[in-house]
Amino acid sequence: MNPLEDYFDHLEEFPFKQVFKGIQFAWEPLDTLDFQIDTLFDTASKRAEAARSMPGLTLAETPTRDGNKTEKSLLATGWVKLESAVFFEEQEIFIGAGTIIEPTAIIKGPAVIGSHCEIRQGAYIRGNAVVGDHCTVGHATEIKNSILMNHTEAGHFNYIGDSILGSYVNLGAGTKLANVEFRGIDEKVKVEFNPIVVDTGKGDLDTGRGKLGAILGDYVEMGCNSVSCPGVFIGKDSWIFPNTTVPKGVYPPKSLIGPQDRKLKIQIR
């Protein structure tokens, strides 16, 4: 399930490819994403304008749910197009040149966003996010602890949690990448998450992660209102048909995933 060539043809073109350095399994960049983002800041900030404020962007500080800490974020109050790369050091947010941010988008750090992206109205980037160049994070789309490579689009009502999306991936409207399996009462009360175990076809593999969404290879197309269960690995150039739920597991490149019988029944009232 791991050779990266099953998933990513364009890894060398990804401006933040160092997050994949030295990994053994495809999901491993998620395990150290916060540390890797700090490393990206070291290089990205050298080619960016340091910013404390900017017209159309409000620097916000909000309390966390437990009330013991605060989170720093950017709230878009106007239409913003960045003429050059900027680095909001206090918020731990880097944004590349040419990126457009529409009103009401929220970006929480740490986050690295590439060049010529669209962060559309109502988008919610919830921290520990790496977004490549020419990407779309669309209306009512939420991203958390995830990586999107170049030219990937999540345009409408998408959830991306603890996932890695290759280049030229498209998520149809309403697509959700679920990242948490069902839990029993005891687990919920203790706020515990059992590690997700994936059947590779050659035996079970314990990912060691209580939260794991999907690994989607380059060119994957997910139809509208499709859902991937936690622990889904889909090889490059695969299609998931609309309204399909993809069970946990490993799917080879060029897979077509959908119901076997898609015939419509039509009758006159």
N, C-alpha and C positions, 0 to 999 in steps of 0.2 A: 504494500500500500504506500510505500514511501518514495520510490524514486521520483525526484522532483520533475523529471522529464515526462512523467505521466500527467502532470498538472500544468507546468509552467514552461512555455516556449520563450517567453519574453522577460525572463527574470533579469537578464543583463541590462535591459532597458529601464528597469524600475529604479528610480532615483534613490530609493531607500533600501536597496537590495541587501545591505549589510545586516539587516535583521535576520536573514536566512543563513548567515555565516556559521559553519560548524555544527549544523543541526543533524540529528539522526532521523527524526520523524517529522512529517509535514506540519504537524500542529505545534511543534516546539517553539517557534517564534512567539506564540501567545504566552508561553510560560515566563518569558523575560521581557515582555514588551515595554514595561515601564522603564527598566534599565536601558533597553535599546533606544528608547525615545530620548533619554538623557544624552546618550552618545550622539544621536542625530542632531540634537541641539548644538553640540559643540562645533559641528561642521556647518550646519545650516545657518546658524546665527552669524557666521563670518561673512556670509554673502547677503545678509538682510539688514534692513534698516531697523534699528531698535525703536520701539514705540511704546509709549505709555498711554496714549489716547489717539483717537482718530475720528473725524466726523463720520457719523452713521454707526459707530460702534461704541457701546457703553460698557465700561469695565464694571462687572458686578461681583459682589461677594455675598454668598448666600450660606445659611447654616445647613449642615448635614442633618439627616434624620435623627441621629442620636444627640444632636445639640452640642456636642463636644468640640466640633471642628467647623471650619468654614471652607467652602469651595469657591475658587475664583474662576470667572468665566467671562466670555464676551457675549453680549446681547446686541444683535443687529437692530438698530432703530431706523435705519434708512438704507438706501441702495448704495452699495459700496463695490467699486472695482479697483483692485490694487494695481497701481502702475509699476510697483516694484515689490520685492519680497519684504515681509515685515516679521519681526520677532517680538512678541509680547512676553518679555522675560518673567514678569511677575505672575502672569497667567499661565506660563509654560505652553505657549501656543505659537507655532510657526506657520505662516501662510505664504505661498509662493505668488510670484508676479502673475497678473492677468486673471486671478481668481475673482469671481463675482459672488458677493454675499447679499442675499435678499433680506428685507425686513422680517423680523421675528425669529430668525435663525438663532440658535444658541450653540456656542462652542465652549465646552469645558476642557481644561487642560488635564494632563498633558496631551497635546495633539500636534501632529505634523500633517499639513495639508499642502499638496503640491501646486504646480502652476496651472493656470487656465482651467480651473475647476468651476463648477456652479454649486453653491450651497444655497438651496432655494428656501422659499418661505416656509417656516415651521419646521425646518430641519433641526435635529437634536443630536449633536456629537457629544457623547457623554463621557469622554476621557479615555486615555490609553488607545488612541486611534491614530493610524497611519494611513493617509490617503494619497495616492499617486497623482500623476499629471492627467489632465483632461478627464476628470471624473465628475459625476453628478451625484450629489446627495440631495434628494428631492423632498417635496412637500410631505410633512409628517413622517419622515424617515428617521429612524433612530439607529445610531451606531455606538457600540461599546466594546472596548478591548478587542479591536479587529483591525485587519489590514485589507485595504483595497488597492490593487495595482492599477496601472495606467488604463485609461479609456474604459473604465468600468462605470456602469450606470445603475443607480438605485433610485429611480425617479419618483416613485409615488407609494406612500403608505407601506414602507418596508421596515422590517426589524432585522438588524444584523448584530448578533451577540457572539463574542468569542469565536470569530470566524475569520477565514482567509479567503479572499476572492482574487482570482488571477486577473490577467488583462483581458479587455474586451468582453467582460461578463455583463449580462443584462438581467436584472431582476424585474419581472413584470409587476404591474400594480398589485399591491396586497401581498407580495411574497414575504414570508417570514422564515428566518433561520433560527429555529428554537435551540436553546442552549442548556436547558435544565430538564432532566428526566423527572418523572413523577416521584414524589417522596412520601413516605409514611408519616403518621402523626408525630412519632418520636423524633424523626429527622427534622420536621418543621419546627417543633418546639425548641430543639437544641440548635437550630439553624445549621444543620449539617448537610453536606452534599456527598453522596457516595461517588467514587471515581467511575467515569463512564468507560465501559468495556465494549470494544468493537470486534465483531466477527470479521476477520480478514479473508475468510475462505480457506485459510490455512491454519486456523486456530484463533482463539480469543487473544486480544491485545488490550491490556489495561493502559489507558492513556494517562492515568494519574490525575486527571482533571475532573473536578466536580461539575464544571461548566465547560461545555464544548459544543459549538454550533456546527458549522459546515466548512469543509475545505472544497472550494470550487475551482476547477482548473480553468485555463484560458478558454475563451469563446463559449463558456457554458451559458445556455439560455434557460431561464426559469419562467414558465408561463404565469399569467395572472392568477393570484390567489393560491399559488403552490406553497407548500410548507415542507421544510426538511426537518426531520426529527433530530434530536441531539446526537452527535457522532456520525455525521454523514460525510463521506469522501467521494466526490464525483470527479472523474477524470476529464481531461480537456475535450472540448468540441462535443459536449453532450447536451441533449435537450430534455427538459422536464416539461411535460404537457400541463396546460392550465388545470387548476383545481386538483392537482395531484399531491398526495402526501408521500414523501420519500422516507421509507423506514431506515433506521440506523444500519450502516454497513458501508461496504466499499464497492464502487461502481467504476468499471474500466472506462478509458477514453472512448468517445463516440457512442456512448449509451443513449438509447431512447427510452425514457422512463414515463410510463403513463398507464391508465387502465387498459385492459386487453380489449374490451368491447366499448367503443365510444359512439355507438349508434343512438340517434335521437328518436324518440317515439313521438309522432305527431298525429293528433286526431282533431276532428271538428267538434266543437261543443254543440 
